[in-house]
Amino acid sequence: MAVHPAINYAIPSAKQKYVPSSGVYPKGFLVSGTHVGVKPNNKSFPDLALLYSEKPCSASAVFTKNKFQAAPVTVSREVLQSRKGEGIRAVVVNSGCANAVTGKGGLLDASNMARTVDECFGSSAPSSTLVMSTGVIGQRLPISKILDGIPNAFAALESSHKSWLRTARAICTTDTFPKLLSMSFSLPSSPQITYTLAGMTKGAGMIHPNMATLLGILCTDAAVPVSVLQPLLTHAVDRSFNSISIDGDTSTNDTLALLANGAAGGLPIESFFSNDGRAMREVLTSFTQKLAQLVVRDGEGATKFVRVRVTNSPFYEDAKNIASTIARSPLVKTALYGKDANWGRILCAVGYTQGLKEGTIIPEKTSVSFVPVDGSEVLKLLSKGEPEAVDEAWAAKILEAEDLEIRIDLGGGALGDGKEEASYWFCDFSHEYVTINGDYRT
């Protein structure tokens, strides 16, 4: 463990490489991460995050599909609906308490958080602030602490890398490192303009799609109307945050918001299918995949980062469904932790995947391989339904590495012409995962 100087936070040595030392951030966005002490035992770490745009934003979000939706999910959805995704100015987030399954009082608390932020910059009703919370379910927020702390958080807003990093730290719970990325990009219609995209996310447990990670905020200074923003976000999330799994559990609080303020100038993106729309789609999808993968790398107790890639499927949806089934199999995850090349568990998960179309899986066409990420020789385990003589020594060496790709080739399905593929990213199950979640509320 080493204390990161920018955030005064001890980060495992193996995870230090995932924390950026610098960044490029969108024009017109300011952030702060401050301490209010949501949990009584938190005496110093930031636990209140605030993101503010100097210009009104278009905004879209995806939310959990868990039936027990937390109060901030309900409030944020209502804010977006009442404003039709226009004129959004801020996002406020607390960690340490989820404000989930807290009844009418919890809804009032979330609404008051939004209202208090609105008052800081003189916004009138309807609210222009989105609200997120993360932490223990079933407990009320210490709302006075939070409401009293919001003006201080607003006063602390900055655009520096250090401030962005503190803000990313403020949304963490069991995370071992803050998850923050940023990048520059250009669009075909305005090649002379440099746009930027930044994102932060949190999550280390209770991670499985619909939506996927617990919380995430993305913002860009490109001009993207709501009519284009929502399909862009949906497309990207389906291939990133909805393609990761740590433990198969879907949180009550999952929220990922995307804000665009147009502060960099240039023409608005006309449509999802325009040249600018296609370019933005590629940028956003690649970016969200990298951000989502940081969640998997920080999976509670995880020792492995695994990509399962299903290729040559007749249907994309079936490829993704198979990949998801493998990713959430406890037997696959424990075998990987034990460095056991037990490919029978992988094949079993392929075979019991529910809801596949007829002809997607033909056993005598199916192949399974371990693919080392260093480019060394692929380990074939099953080739067109026939088991290979596995070199156990080579298998053990591959499984010593932190990163691994499991490749499932469906051989094109019944007709042999399937070329669709999908990927999922997941981690193993370890003894440490049980320890962390057995002690979560203590």
C-alpha positions in Angstrom: 0.0 0.0 0.0 1.1 3.5 -0.8 -0.6 6.8 0.1 -1.5 8.8 -3.0 -0.3 12.4 -2.4 -3.2 14.1 -4.3 -6.0 12.4 -2.3 -4.2 11.2 0.9 -5.5 7.7 0.3 -3.7 4.4 0.6 -3.9 2.5 -2.7 -2.5 -1.0 -3.2 0.8 -1.0 -5.1 -0.6 -3.2 -7.8 -3.4 -0.7 -8.4 -1.4 2.5 -8.5 -0.9 2.2 -12.3 -4.6 2.7 -12.8 -4.7 6.1 -11.1 -3.9 8.9 -13.7 -1.2 11.4 -12.8 -2.7 14.0 -15.1 -5.7 14.5 -17.3 -7.5 16.7 -19.9 -10.9 17.9 -18.8 -13.9 19.3 -20.6 -14.3 23.1 -20.8 -16.9 24.6 -18.5 -17.0 21.8 -16.0 -15.9 22.2 -12.4 -15.8 19.6 -9.7 -15.1 19.1 -6.0 -14.7 16.3 -3.5 -15.3 17.3 0.1 -15.7 15.6 3.5 -19.0 15.7 5.4 -18.8 12.4 7.4 -21.7 10.5 6.1 -20.4 7.4 8.0 -19.4 8.2 11.6 -16.1 6.4 11.2 -15.1 8.5 8.2 -13.1 11.3 9.8 -11.2 12.7 6.8 -11.9 11.1 3.4 -14.1 13.0 0.9 -17.6 11.6 0.7 -19.5 14.3 -1.1 -18.9 14.8 -4.8 -20.2 17.8 -6.8 -19.9 18.3 -10.6 -21.1 21.6 -12.0 -21.3 23.0 -15.5 -21.0 26.8 -16.2 -23.3 26.3 -19.2 -26.6 24.4 -19.3 -26.1 20.8 -20.5 -28.1 18.3 -22.4 -28.1 15.1 -20.3 -29.1 11.5 -20.5 -28.8 8.6 -18.1 -29.4 4.9 -17.7 -30.6 3.5 -14.4 -30.9 0.2 -12.6 -33.7 -2.2 -13.5 -33.8 -3.5 -9.9 -37.4 -3.3 -8.7 -36.3 -1.7 -5.4 -35.0 1.6 -6.9 -33.2 3.9 -4.6 -34.6 7.4 -3.9 -31.9 9.2 -5.9 -32.7 7.1 -8.9 -36.3 8.1 -8.8 -35.5 11.8 -8.2 -32.8 11.9 -11.0 -35.2 10.3 -13.5 -37.9 12.8 -12.6 -35.4 15.7 -13.1 -34.5 14.5 -16.6 -38.1 13.9 -17.5 -39.3 17.3 -16.2 -36.6 19.1 -18.1 -36.7 16.8 -21.1 -33.0 16.3 -20.7 -32.2 20.0 -21.2 -30.8 22.7 -18.9 -29.0 20.3 -16.5 -26.3 22.0 -14.5 -25.0 19.7 -11.8 -24.6 16.2 -10.3 -24.3 15.7 -6.5 -23.2 12.4 -5.1 -22.8 11.1 -1.6 -21.0 7.9 -0.6 -21.4 5.9 2.6 -25.2 5.5 2.5 -27.3 4.4 -0.5 -30.6 6.1 0.5 -32.3 3.0 -0.8 -35.5 1.4 0.6 -35.9 4.5 2.8 -39.5 5.4 1.9 -41.0 8.9 1.5 -38.3 10.3 3.8 -35.6 9.1 1.5 -37.2 10.7 -1.5 -37.5 14.0 0.4 -33.8 13.8 1.3 -32.7 13.2 -2.3 -35.0 16.1 -3.5 -33.5 18.4 -0.8 -30.0 17.5 -2.0 -30.9 18.6 -5.5 -32.7 21.8 -4.3 -29.8 22.8 -2.1 -27.4 22.5 -5.0 -29.8 24.5 -7.2 -29.8 27.3 -4.7 -26.0 27.6 -4.9 -26.2 28.8 -8.5 -29.6 30.3 -8.5 -31.5 27.7 -10.5 -35.3 27.8 -10.3 -37.7 24.9 -10.5 -37.8 22.4 -11.9 -34.5 21.2 -10.5 -31.5 21.1 -12.8 -29.4 18.8 -10.5 -29.1 15.0 -10.7 -28.6 13.1 -7.4 -26.7 9.8 -6.8 -26.0 7.9 -3.6 -24.0 4.8 -2.8 -23.4 2.7 0.3 -25.4 0.6 2.8 -29.1 -0.1 1.8 -32.0 0.5 4.2 -30.5 3.4 6.2 -31.5 7.1 6.1 -29.0 9.7 5.1 -27.5 12.0 7.8 -29.2 14.7 5.7 -28.3 17.7 7.8 -24.6 16.9 7.4 -25.0 16.7 3.6 -27.1 19.8 3.2 -24.8 21.8 5.4 -21.8 20.6 3.4 -23.2 21.4 -0.1 -22.4 25.1 0.0 -18.8 24.3 1.0 -18.6 21.8 -1.9 -19.8 24.4 -4.3 -17.3 26.9 -3.0 -14.5 24.3 -3.5 -15.3 23.7 -7.2 -12.2 23.7 -9.4 -11.0 22.4 -12.8 -7.6 21.0 -11.7 -6.6 17.3 -12.1 -6.3 17.1 -8.3 -9.9 18.2 -7.8 -11.1 15.7 -10.4 -9.2 12.9 -8.6 -10.6 14.0 -5.2 -14.1 14.0 -6.7 -13.6 10.5 -8.1 -12.4 9.4 -4.6 -15.5 10.9 -3.0 -17.9 8.5 -4.7 -16.0 5.4 -3.6 -17.1 2.8 -1.0 -15.2 -0.5 -1.0 -13.1 0.6 -4.0 -9.4 0.4 -3.5 -8.7 3.2 -6.0 -10.6 6.1 -7.6 -11.6 5.4 -11.2 -11.1 8.4 -13.5 -10.3 8.7 -17.2 -10.1 11.6 -19.7 -9.3 12.0 -23.3 -9.2 14.4 -26.3 -10.9 13.7 -29.6 -12.1 15.4 -32.8 -15.2 15.2 -35.0 -15.3 15.2 -38.8 -17.3 18.4 -39.1 -14.9 20.4 -36.9 -11.4 18.9 -37.3 -9.8 22.1 -36.0 -11.6 21.8 -32.6 -10.2 19.7 -29.8 -13.0 18.2 -27.7 -12.6 16.4 -24.4 -14.4 13.7 -22.6 -14.0 12.8 -18.9 -15.6 10.1 -16.7 -15.5 8.8 -13.2 -17.1 5.7 -11.9 -17.2 3.6 -8.7 -17.9 0.0 -8.0 -16.2 -3.1 -6.7 -19.1 -5.3 -5.7 -22.8 -5.8 -6.4 -21.9 -5.5 -10.1 -24.0 -7.0 -12.8 -25.9 -5.5 -15.7 -29.2 -3.7 -15.8 -27.5 -1.2 -15.8 -24.1 -2.4 -14.5 -21.8 -0.4 -12.2 -23.1 1.4 -9.2 -22.4 5.0 -10.2 -20.8 6.8 -13.2 -20.6 10.4 -14.5 -19.5 11.2 -18.0 -19.2 14.8 -19.4 -18.0 16.3 -22.6 -17.7 19.8 -24.0 -19.0 18.7 -27.4 -22.4 19.9 -28.5 -24.7 16.9 -28.4 -28.5 17.3 -28.4 -30.6 15.0 -26.2 -32.1 13.3 -29.2 -28.6 12.1 -30.1 -27.2 11.8 -26.6 -29.5 9.1 -25.4 -28.9 6.6 -28.2 -25.2 7.3 -28.0 -25.2 6.4 -24.3 -27.4 3.4 -24.7 -25.2 2.0 -27.5 -22.0 2.6 -25.4 -23.4 1.2 -22.2 -24.7 -2.0 -23.8 -21.1 -2.7 -24.9 -19.3 -1.6 -21.7 -21.1 -1.1 -18.3 -23.7 -3.7 -19.3 -20.9 -6.1 -20.3 -19.2 -6.5 -17.0 -19.8 -8.7 -14.0 -18.2 -9.1 -10.6 -20.7 -11.1 -8.5 -23.9 -11.3 -10.5 -25.8 -8.9 -8.2 -27.6 -5.8 -9.6 -27.6 -2.8 -7.3 -30.6 -0.7 -6.3 -28.7 2.5 -7.1 -27.1 1.9 -10.5 -26.9 5.2 -12.4 -24.7 6.4 -15.3 -25.2 10.0 -16.5 -23.8 11.7 -19.6 -23.7 15.5 -19.8 -22.8 17.6 -22.8 -22.4 21.4 -22.5 -21.0 22.4 -26.0 -18.4 24.7 -24.4 -15.7 23.7 -26.9 -17.8 25.2 -29.8 -18.3 23.6 -33.2 -21.5 22.3 -34.8 -24.0 20.2 -32.8 -24.0 16.5 -33.8 -27.0 16.2 -36.1 -28.0 12.6 -35.7 -26.8 9.2 -34.4 -26.1 8.1 -38.0 -24.3 11.2 -39.2 -20.5 11.2 -39.7 -20.1 13.1 -36.4 -22.6 10.7 -34.7 -20.6 7.6 -35.8 -17.4 9.2 -34.7 -18.8 10.1 -31.3 -20.3 6.6 -31.0 -16.8 5.0 -31.4 -15.2 7.5 -29.0 -17.8 7.0 -26.3 -18.0 3.2 -26.6 -14.2 2.8 -26.4 -14.0 5.2 -23.5 -16.8 3.6 -21.5 -15.3 0.1 -22.1 -12.0 1.3 -20.6 -13.8 3.0 -17.7 -16.0 -0.1 -17.0 -13.0 -2.4 -17.1 -11.5 -0.4 -14.2 -14.5 -1.6 -12.1 -13.7 -5.2 -12.9 -10.0 -4.7 -12.1 -11.1 -3.4 -8.7 -13.6 -6.3 -8.0 -13.8 -7.1 -4.4 -11.0 -9.6 -3.6 -10.3 -10.1 -7.3 -7.0 -11.6 -8.5 -7.9 -12.0 -12.2 -9.2 -9.7 -15.0 -10.9 -11.9 -17.6 -12.4 -11.1 -21.0 -14.7 -13.8 -22.4 -15.1 -13.3 -26.1 -17.8 -15.2 -28.0 -17.2 -15.3 -31.7 -18.9 -16.5 -34.9 -22.4 -16.4 -33.5 -25.4 -16.1 -35.7 -26.8 -13.4 -33.4 -25.1 -10.7 -31.3 -27.7 -11.0 -28.5 -27.0 -14.8 -28.2 -23.2 -14.1 -28.1 -23.6 -11.6 -25.3 -26.0 -13.9 -23.4 -23.5 -16.8 -23.5 -20.6 -14.4 -22.5 -22.8 -13.2 -19.6 -23.6 -16.7 -18.4 -19.9 -17.6 -18.3 -19.0 -14.4 -16.5 -21.4 -15.0 -13.6 -20.7 -18.7 -13.1 -19.4 -19.3 -9.6 -17.7 -22.5 -10.7 -15.9 -20.8 -13.6 -14.8 -17.9 -11.3 -13.6 -20.1 -8.5 -11.7 -22.3 -11.0 -9.9 -19.2 -12.3 -9.0 -18.2 -8.7 -7.6 -21.6 -8.2 -5.6 -21.4 -11.5 -7.4 -24.6 -12.7 -7.9 -24.9 -16.4 -11.2 -26.6 -15.9 -12.7 -25.9 -19.3 -15.6 -28.3 -18.6 -17.1 -25.6 -16.4 -16.9 -23.1 -19.2 -18.5 -25.4 -21.7 -21.2 -26.3 -19.2 -22.1 -22.6 -18.8 -22.3 -22.3 -22.6 -24.6 -25.2 -22.7 -27.1 -24.1 -20.1 -27.4 -20.5 -21.3 -31.1 -19.6 -21.4 -33.0 -17.9 -24.2 -30.8 -18.8 -27.2 -32.3 -19.1 -30.6 -32.4 -22.5 -32.3 -29.1 -23.3 -34.1 -26.9 -20.9 -32.2 -25.0 -23.7 -30.4 -23.9 -26.8 -32.4 -21.7 -28.8 -30.1 -19.5 -30.3 -32.9 -18.8 -26.8 -34.1 -17.9 -25.3 -30.8 -14.3 -24.5 -29.7 -12.8 -23.2 -26.4 -9.4 -21.6 -25.9 -7.4 -19.7 -23.4 -5.7 -16.7 -25.1 -2.7 -15.1 -23.2 -2.8 -11.3 -23.4 1.0 -11.2 -24.0 0.6 -12.6 -27.5 2.1 -16.0 -26.7 0.7 -19.3 -28.0 -3.0 -19.9 -27.6 -4.0 -22.9 -25.5 -6.7 -24.9 -27.3 -9.0 -26.7 -24.9 -11.8 -27.9 -27.2 -11.7 -27.8 -31.0 -15.0 -28.3 -32.9 -16.4 -30.4 -30.1 -13.3 -32.6 -29.7 -11.2 -32.2 -26.5 -7.5 -31.3 -27.0 -4.6 -32.8 -25.1 -4.1 -30.0 -22.6 -0.5 -29.0 -21.6 -1.2 -28.6 -17.9 2.1 -26.9 -17.3 1.4 -24.3 -20.1 -2.1 -23.9 -18.7 -0.8 -23.2 -15.2 1.6 -20.6 -16.6 -1.2 -18.8 -18.5 -3.4 -18.8 -15.4 -0.6 -17.3 -13.3 -1.0 -14.0 -15.2 -3.5 -11.4 -13.9 -5.1 -10.9 -17.4 -6.7 -13.7 -19.5 -9.0 -14.0 -22.5 -11.4 -17.0 -22.8 -12.5 -17.4 -26.4 -15.6 -19.3 -27.4 -15.9 -19.9 -31.2 -19.4 -21.1 -32.1 -18.3 -21.9 -35.7 -21.1 -19.9 -37.3 -23.9 -21.8 -35.7 -26.2 -24.3 -37.6 -25.8 -22.6 -41.0 -22.1 -21.8 -40.5 -22.4 -18.2 -41.6 -22.7 -16.5 -38.1 -20.1 -13.7 -37.7 -21.4 -11.8 -34.7 -19.3 -11.5 -31.6 -19.6 -10.1 -28.1 -17.3 -9.6 -25.1 -17.8 -9.6 -21.4 -15.3 -8.6 -18.7 -15.3 -10.2 -15.3 -13.1 -11.3 -12.4 -12.6 -14.4 -10.2 -14.1 -15.2 -6.8 -11.6 -15.3 -3.9 -11.6 -15.9 -0.2 -11.2 -12.2 0.2 -14.6 -11.5 -1.6 -16.4 -13.5 1.2 -14.5 -11.7 3.9 -15.2 -8.2 2.5 -19.0 -8.9 2.1 -19.3 -10.8 5.4 -18.0 -7.7 7.2 -19.6 -5.0 5.0 -21.8 -3.3 7.6 -19.3 -3.5 10.4 
